[in-house]
Amino acid sequence: MAQVAEQTKKAKGSVVIVAERCKGCGFCVEFCPPEVLELSTEYNSKGYHTPILAKRDLCTGCDICGMVCPDFAIYGYMFKKKTKEA
């Protein structure tokens, strides 16, 4: 039952990955708190495995991936909350 609730969560954020800047160090994957990133099986033009957002619905947009990336190849962002208009 807990798995069903976890899968129906709506993402709070997402990440942007600039594959051509990535050197495949894996820091973003290692330090991602919700563990939504993993290294791709594909290669970029430099021959490195780049990260992918494997669990899109669980991303919080915390940007820890961006803070630990030495090449500025990834960053997270939070979605804007919808506000009620009067």
C-alpha positions in Angstrom: 0.0 0.0 0.0 2.9 2.4 0.8 4.4 1.8 -2.7 1.1 2.9 -4.4 1.0 6.1 -2.3 4.7 6.8 -3.2 4.1 6.3 -6.9 1.1 8.6 -7.0 3.1 11.5 -5.5 3.4 14.6 -7.7 6.9 15.8 -8.4 7.9 19.0 -6.5 10.6 19.8 -8.9 12.9 18.6 -11.7 16.4 18.8 -13.0 18.1 20.1 -16.1 21.0 18.1 -17.4 23.5 19.5 -19.9 24.9 16.3 -21.2 27.8 17.8 -23.1 29.3 19.3 -19.9 29.1 16.1 -18.0 32.2 14.0 -17.3 30.3 11.1 -15.7 31.7 11.5 -12.2 28.4 10.3 -10.6 28.5 12.9 -7.7 24.9 13.9 -8.6 23.7 10.4 -8.4 25.6 9.6 -5.2 24.4 12.7 -3.3 20.7 12.9 -4.5 18.6 12.7 -1.3 15.5 11.2 -3.0 17.6 8.9 -5.1 15.9 9.9 -8.4 19.1 10.0 -10.6 21.1 7.2 -12.2 23.8 7.1 -14.8 22.6 6.4 -18.3 23.8 3.5 -20.4 24.2 6.0 -23.3 27.4 8.1 -23.8 27.7 11.8 -24.5 30.1 13.0 -27.2 33.0 12.9 -24.8 32.4 9.2 -24.1 30.9 9.6 -20.6 27.8 8.1 -19.1 25.5 11.1 -18.1 22.9 11.1 -15.4 19.2 10.7 -16.2 16.1 11.5 -14.1 15.0 7.9 -13.5 12.2 8.6 -11.0 10.7 11.8 -12.3 7.7 11.8 -9.9 9.9 11.7 -6.8 12.2 14.7 -7.6 12.1 17.5 -5.0 14.1 20.0 -7.0 16.4 20.5 -4.1 19.4 21.3 -6.3 21.9 19.3 -4.3 22.9 17.6 -7.6 23.8 21.1 -8.9 25.7 22.0 -5.8 28.0 19.0 -6.0 28.5 19.0 -9.8 32.1 20.2 -10.5 31.2 20.9 -14.2 27.9 22.8 -13.7 26.3 20.1 -15.9 23.1 19.6 -13.8 20.8 21.7 -11.7 17.5 21.3 -9.9 14.6 23.6 -9.6 11.3 23.6 -7.7 8.0 24.0 -9.4 6.1 27.2 -8.6 3.1 26.6 -6.3 -0.2 27.6 -7.7 -1.9 30.4 -5.8 -5.6 31.0 -5.6 -6.7 34.3 -7.1 -9.4 36.2 -5.2 
